[in-house]
Amino acid sequence: MSERFVAASGRKVVSRASAEELGKVAHIVVDVTQPQVASLVVGKGRKAVLIAWEDVSGFGPDAVMVTDESALVAPRDDRERAAADGKLEMVGKRALSDMGNDLGTISDIVFDPLTGTIEALVLGDREEPGTSLLGAGSFAVTVRAPAE
């Protein structure tokens, strides 16, 4: 069963060790080379922390589970700080083809909650396969030009 980024935003993150709520998912960061979820951003602003996808032990409809509080890590470099600040968030960004054509705005991203694999990029009323994802930056997301 697939998940969507928009639905996952705001979902609580819970420690399996303490059953305490550690925060809420603010953003999801994608590794475009795979393409799959790389990490979750929990919280906002200077208090935002990251959870590596490998540290997610369960991604359910009500909560995201992690083993314990040690899964929460402060941003360590400029890329992680940009992720924590939401600059690498793909939803709401322009989608450009590798041919330079404007494909619209990414309204959602579909992913597998077990593996983190990106299944599709939602562009309005159509979807492009996750494998078409080529790059993402602060301005736009680049995807392989759709076959005509």
C-alpha positions as CSV (number, residue, x, y, z in Angstrom):
1,M,0.0,0.0,0.0
2,S,1.4,3.3,-1.1
3,E,1.7,6.5,1.0
4,R,1.7,10.2,-0.1
5,F,4.0,13.0,1.1
6,V,1.1,15.4,1.7
7,A,-0.8,12.9,3.9
8,A,2.4,12.1,5.8
9,S,3.1,15.7,6.6
10,G,2.2,16.4,10.2
11,R,2.2,12.7,11.2
12,K,3.6,12.2,14.7
13,V,6.9,10.4,15.2
14,V,7.0,8.0,18.2
15,S,9.8,6.3,20.0
16,R,9.3,2.5,20.3
17,A,11.5,2.5,23.4
18,S,9.6,5.2,25.4
19,A,6.3,5.4,23.6
20,E,6.8,9.2,23.7
21,E,5.9,11.5,20.8
22,L,9.2,13.0,19.5
23,G,7.6,15.5,17.1
24,K,5.8,15.6,13.8
25,V,7.0,15.1,10.2
26,A,7.5,18.5,8.6
27,H,9.2,17.5,5.3
28,I,10.4,14.4,3.5
29,V,13.8,14.5,1.8
30,V,14.4,12.5,-1.3
31,D,17.7,10.9,-2.5
32,V,17.3,11.5,-6.3
33,T,20.0,9.1,-7.2
34,Q,18.0,6.1,-5.9
35,P,15.1,7.6,-6.1
36,Q,13.8,7.0,-2.6
37,V,13.2,8.7,0.7
38,A,16.5,9.6,2.3
39,S,15.2,11.2,5.6
40,L,12.4,12.8,7.4
41,V,12.5,16.3,8.8
42,V,10.9,16.5,12.2
43,G,10.0,20.0,13.6
44,K,10.6,23.4,12.1
45,G,13.2,26.2,12.1
46,R,16.3,25.9,14.3
47,K,14.8,23.0,16.2
48,A,14.3,20.9,13.1
49,V,16.1,17.5,13.2
50,L,16.5,14.7,10.8
51,I,15.7,11.0,10.9
52,A,17.5,8.8,8.3
53,W,15.1,6.5,6.5
54,E,17.1,3.5,7.8
55,D,16.1,4.5,11.4
56,V,12.4,4.4,10.6
57,S,11.1,1.1,12.0
58,G,7.5,1.6,11.0
59,F,5.5,4.0,8.8
60,G,1.8,3.7,9.7
61,P,-1.3,5.7,9.0
62,D,-1.2,7.2,12.5
63,A,2.5,7.5,13.3
64,V,6.0,7.0,12.2
65,M,7.9,4.7,14.6
66,V,11.6,4.9,15.4
67,T,13.6,2.7,17.8
68,D,14.4,5.5,20.2
69,E,15.3,9.2,20.6
70,S,18.9,8.6,19.2
71,A,17.3,8.4,15.7
72,L,16.8,12.2,15.8
73,V,19.9,13.9,14.5
74,A,20.7,17.7,14.2
75,P,21.7,18.8,10.6
76,R,25.4,18.2,10.1
77,D,26.2,20.0,6.9
78,D,24.8,22.6,4.5
79,R,22.7,20.1,2.6
80,E,21.1,18.7,5.8
81,R,20.5,22.3,7.0
82,A,18.8,23.1,3.6
83,A,16.6,20.0,4.1
84,A,15.7,21.0,7.6
85,D,14.8,24.5,6.4
86,G,12.4,23.0,3.8
87,K,14.5,24.2,0.8
88,L,14.7,20.6,-0.6
89,E,11.0,19.9,-0.2
90,M,9.8,18.8,-3.6
91,V,6.0,19.2,-3.2
92,G,5.0,22.6,-4.5
93,K,8.0,23.0,-6.7
94,R,8.0,23.4,-10.5
95,A,8.8,20.3,-12.5
96,L,11.0,20.8,-15.6
97,S,11.7,18.1,-18.1
98,D,15.3,17.4,-19.1
99,M,14.4,19.1,-22.4
100,G,13.6,22.3,-20.5
101,N,9.8,22.1,-20.7
102,D,7.6,23.2,-17.8
103,L,5.6,20.2,-16.7
104,G,3.7,21.9,-14.0
105,T,3.9,21.8,-10.2
106,I,4.5,18.8,-8.1
107,S,1.3,18.4,-6.0
108,D,2.3,15.2,-4.2
109,I,4.7,12.3,-4.3
110,V,3.8,8.6,-3.9
111,F,6.2,6.3,-2.1
112,D,6.4,2.8,-0.7
113,P,6.2,3.1,3.2
114,L,8.2,-0.2,3.6
115,T,11.2,0.6,1.4
116,G,11.0,4.4,0.9
117,T,11.0,3.9,-2.9
118,I,9.5,6.8,-4.9
119,E,6.7,5.3,-7.0
120,A,5.3,8.4,-8.7
121,L,5.5,12.2,-8.9
122,V,2.0,13.7,-9.0
123,L,1.7,16.7,-11.4
124,G,-1.9,17.9,-11.2
125,D,-4.1,15.2,-12.7
126,R,-1.3,13.0,-14.0
127,E,1.6,11.0,-12.6
128,E,5.1,10.5,-13.8
129,P,7.0,7.4,-12.6
130,G,9.4,7.8,-9.8
131,T,12.2,6.5,-12.0
132,S,11.8,9.6,-14.2
133,L,13.2,11.8,-11.3
134,L,16.6,13.2,-12.3
135,G,17.3,16.0,-9.9
136,A,15.9,18.4,-7.3
137,G,17.0,21.8,-6.1
138,S,15.7,24.8,-4.3
139,F,14.0,26.1,-7.5
140,A,12.7,23.1,-9.4
141,V,12.6,19.4,-9.8
142,T,14.0,17.8,-13.1
143,V,12.3,14.8,-14.6
144,R,13.0,12.7,-17.7
145,A,10.8,14.1,-20.5
146,P,7.6,12.1,-20.8
147,A,7.3,9.9,-23.9
148,E,5.0,11.4,-26.5
